[in-house]
Amino acid sequence: MRIFIGEADRFHGRPLYEAIVESARRKGLAGATVLRGLMGFGADSRMHTAHILRLSEDLPIVIEIVDSPERIEEFLPEIDSMIEEGLVTLEKVQVFAYRSSLEAK
């Protein structure tokens, strides 16, 4: 699953990306990563950029969450309740390896 939001988006006063990742962890999903974009625009076509002359405090954020299709499907209602503006896509992936440092010990 990919979730496209803005850095300034909030959920109950906290950064939305933090709330989403912590929720995914509590639900036991396999993994989540937050990526901060340098430039982008969304449905409102407003440009968000890290360009030095146009400093933005609302850079694009992409959250990638990986798990089985069934687990992702179960998580969708929670995501839907948290996001006021943004885009959520579901991607088909093939997992080649999923390893933990805990397994090596």
Residue pairs with C-beta under 8 A, 6 or more apart in sequence:
1 64
1 65
1 66
1 72
1 75
1 76
1 79
1 88
1 89
1 90
1 91
2 62
2 63
2 64
2 87
2 88
2 89
2 91
3 20
3 62
3 63
3 64
3 65
3 79
3 83
3 86
3 87
3 88
4 42
4 60
4 61
4 62
4 86
4 87
4 88
4 89
5 16
5 17
5 60
5 61
5 63
5 83
5 85
5 86
6 42
6 48
6 58
6 59
6 60
6 61
6 85
6 86
7 15
7 17
7 36
7 57
7 58
7 59
7 60
7 61
8 57
8 58
9 15
9 16
9 17
9 61
9 83
9 84
9 85
9 86
10 16
11 19
11 20
11 82
12 19
16 61
16 82
16 83
17 34
17 61
17 63
19 82
20 32
20 63
20 65
20 79
20 82
21 32
21 34
21 63
23 75
23 78
23 82
24 32
24 65
24 75
25 32
27 71
27 74
27 75
27 78
29 65
29 66
29 67
29 71
29 72
29 75
30 66
30 67
30 68
30 71
30 98
31 65
31 66
31 67
31 98
32 63
32 64
32 65
32 66
33 63
33 64
34 61
34 62
34 63
35 61
35 62
35 63
35 64
36 59
36 60
36 61
37 48
37 59
37 60
37 61
37 62
38 49
38 50
38 59
39 47
39 48
39 49
39 50
39 51
39 60
40 47
40 48
40 59
40 60
41 47
41 48
42 60
42 85
42 86
42 87
43 85
43 87
47 54
48 56
48 58
48 59
48 60
49 56
49 59
50 56
50 59
65 72
65 75
66 93
66 95
67 75
69 90
72 90
76 88
79 88
80 88
